[in-house]
Amino acid sequence: MQVEDIITGESWGCRFRVRTFVGDDGKPVSTRNIPIGGKVPGEPGEYTGWGIIKTRDLNRRLVEIEDMEMQDQTWVVHFDDCWDIDRVEYRDEDK
């Protein structure tokens, strides 16, 4: 399955990779609210995660992904950095 083949109106997810600042545990670190000249925590690296595709731009070949492993984190990722694309099935955990 390719990102281009996703059926509009259905929920899809994928594995993805981004270049960002990561900590010793390999998880992204926040770069918000760093003062000018301040030290960025972590080191540049590659983060691999899994998330739900929220929007897709076929012209620029970009997707916005809601990271399911990190709360309140979204990423804009090129199609080439997405794989294992599959439908997302929601279920009620209380049942």
PyMOL commands that set and color helices and strands:
alter all, ss='L'
color gray80, all
select helices_A, chain A and resi 3-5+79-81
alter helices_A, ss='H'
color red, helices_A
select strands_A, chain A and resi 12-22+43-57+62-67+74-78+82-87
alter strands_A, ss='S'
color yellow, strands_A
deselect
rebuild
show_as cartoon
